[in-house]
Amino acid sequence: MSQMTSTWGDTAEVTNTDTDNTVTGEVHHFKHEDFLSIVLNRAVKIDLKFNPRSKFYVGSKGGMEFISKGPKEYVHNETRR
């Protein structure tokens, strides 16, 4: 019997919608299709909520808006004997 499981990466790309700059940050806390907390340069923490219409995580910090697709998903096929 086999079962598909998912794991998520430790980093995610975040885009500043005001400047269109994209940087990679470290995932601090993540819940699929609900919440993403990301840390940029080990100094700035940004909390983003999932928007089901756009399929993006959206949040703001310092008067600027940020979006992210979230961390990369890795799907594994586990087989039991």
Sequence and secondary structure as in RCSB ss.txt:
>XXXX:A:sequence
MSQMTSTWGDTAEVTNTDTDNTVTGEVHHFKHEDFLSIVLNRAVKIDLKFNPRSKFYVGSKGGMEFISKGPKEYV
HNETRR
>XXXX:A:secstr
 EEEEEEE SEEEEEETTTTEEEEEEEEEEETTTEEEEEETTTEEEEEEEETTTTEEEEEETTEEEEE  S EEE
EEEE  
